[in-house]
Structure formats: C-alpha cells, structure tokens
Amino acid sequence: MRTLLIGGGHSAYFAANAIREIDPNGKFIIIEFTSEKVDVLSKMFPFAEIIRLDIDEVEEYIRGNGSILDAVITATESDSLNLRYCKGPRKTPFH
C-alpha cells in the first residue's frame, strides 16, 4: 500500500507507527512543513520518504500523485489544514 501522511507532530508520530505496524512493507511518505522536523522524522522513520513542502504546495502534491496513493492521512497540528487537505481536489478518488 502507498500511504501519504501529512504532518510531523505527536498525532502524526502515532499514526506513522500504527501504519508501519499494519503494513510493514508498504510505501510510506510523510510531508512536513519545517526543515527541523524533516530532519527529526528522517531519523525516527528511516523507512519513510520525508518531503518538506510549504503549506500551499501540499494540495498540488496530492493532485499530482493521487492516482498512485492508496491513503492520505492528515495529522497536522491544525484542524483547518487537516480539513482543507482532506477536502482538496484529486485526480482520482482513493480506494
């Protein structure tokens, strides 16, 4: 499975560990907004691809990769960002 996790805070940490436990061989991508957290996440989750994007670049990433993503999990510190990313337009619906 190919899973995208957006955010690098506490809830994202627990989500990342749960996903890895459920799907240990899956492709795992994490998007974070700050370089500092990207460095920390790279050490904590060496099995994941960690990408630093600006807040406004995330929706474009989802649109461009929606056809190859099986799941998108939003776990930022902001409820409004989580809702924005969940409702954002995609090329194809997720399975």
N, C-alpha and C positions, 0 to 999 in steps of 0.2 A: 504494500500500500504506500502511496505517496501523500504525506501529510505536511501541511503548512501550519506553523504556529506563529502567531503574531504577538510579540511582547516578550519581555525578559524579566518580569518581576516575580513575586512569590507564587502567584497562581500559575504563571507560565512554567515555573520550575516543577510544580506538582503535575501539571498536565504533561510536560515532556517526559517525566519519569513514568507516568501511567501509560503513555503511548508506547514508549520503548518496551515496557513490560508486556503489553498486549501484542505488539508487532515488532519483535526484536530485529527482524531482517528488512523492515520497511525503509523507504527513503524518507528522511526527516529533514525539514527545512525550517529554520527559525529566522524571523525578521525582527530586528531590534532597531531602535532609533538612535542610540548613542554608541560611540566607539568604545567607551569604557565597558559597557555591558556586553558588547560583542566580544571583547577580549575575555571577559569572565565566562560567558556562555561557551566560547570555544574550548575553554579548559574543562568546564563542567560536563559538556556534551560533545566529546570528540567524534562521536558517530554522526553528528548532525552537520548540515551545511548551514552556516550562520551568515546572514546577509544584513548589512546596515543600509537602511533606506530612510529617507525623510518621510514624515507622516503622510504627505500628499503623494508620494510615489507608490504607496502600498496598493492602492486600487488598480493602478496601471499594471503592477506586477501580477495581481490576481487575474485581471483580464487577459494578460498575455500568456499566463500559464494555467488558466482554469481548465483547459481540456486535458491536462495531464495530472491534475491534482485530484485525489480521492476525497480529501477532507481539508477544511480550513477551520482552524480554531483561533478565536480571538481572545487573548488573555492579557490585554494591556491594562494599565492602571486606570484607564478612563472608560467609563460605561458608554459615553457618547462615541468614542472611537470604536469600541467593540461593535456597537450597533451600526455605525457607518460602514465598517468593513464587512459585516455580515449581510447588509442590505445592498452592497455595491453591485454594480452590473458585472456579469460574467458572460463569456462567450457561450459556454455550455453549462447546464446545471450539474451540480455534484451528485455523485451516486450515493 
